[in-house]
Amino acid sequence: MNGGIVLTSGAVYQLKRITLSDVLLIVERQNNYVSAAIRKNENNYVFIIDEINRGNISKIFGELITLIEPSKRIGMHEEIMLQLPYSQEPFGVPSNIFLLATMNTADRSIARLDTALRRRFNFVEIMPDPGCLGTIEVNGERIYLDRMLETINRRIEALYDRDHTIGHAYFMDLNKKPTLENLGHVFEYTIIPL
């Protein structure tokens, strides 16, 4: 993802493998004269916003919150274009742009998600999937990671709630290095503190 570049703490990342010409322009050369013409772009583009509930939604989206509605996109029956404050260029959101956002429902900051944002996104719950884990063999003994995670999560649901269940991703590295030490490390430094 992102050309193999590891993302850090920035808010917006330039995808260097996508150029402006990929998105907006086609350059034509006629009689040594280069011109650019806007063309319809049939490609789909995805913007991923990680932990959307941690930011100030009003400041992040601003007037864009209206433009991301499907009916307000460029070419739609209720199309809206806004004028950018600095360049004074007209701006709209094409229908081939998709926004995906993640959030952890156990995070207390989810309460700050206002209804304006909730109306504009579909919500899909993705719960832990113990089936991704299976079993590992350590010193000739089988450890059923899938059953172990199911048991842990049943107890968490009974004692606390389902929003705080443990995700399967914490155990995925054990498939590469199935040792008792690594399993202990996952519990000591990840699961128990969580």
C-alpha positions, 0 to 999 in steps of 0.5 A: 500500500502507498507504494510500499512506504510506511506512513508516519504521523502526517495527516495527508500523504502524497501517493507518488505513484499517482501523478496529476496526469493520471487523475485529471489531464491528458496532454496532446502534442500537435505541431509542437504545441502542447495543450492539456484538456480535462478528460473524464477519468473512469478510474476509482480512487480511495481515500482512507482516513484512519481513526476518524473519531480522533479528529475534529470533524468540523475542522477536517472536513469543513464545507467538504462534508456537504460535497461528499454526499453522493447526490452532491458530487460532480455530475449528479442531479444536485451537484454542488461546486464550492470556491476554494478560499486561496486559489478561488478555483471551483471545487467539487468531489467527483463520483469516482472518489471513495472515502473509507474511514476506520474507528475503534468503537471502544475509544471514548472519542466516538461520542464526538462523531456528530450526526452530520458525519454519521449521515454521510457514511455507511457503518460496517462492523468488523469484529475479531475473526478467530478463524484467521488464526487456526493452530500453531505447534510449539515444542510438539504441542498444538495451541489452538489460537482460534479457540483461545481468542474465542474464549478470551472474547466471550469472557470480555463480552460477559464481563465488560462489552463486545466493543472491547474484545481482542482483535485477531491481528495481535496473534497473526505474527505467531504464524511466522514465529510460533514459540511459547516466548512469542505467545507470552510476549503478546500477552505480557505486552499487548493483551494484558495491558489492553 
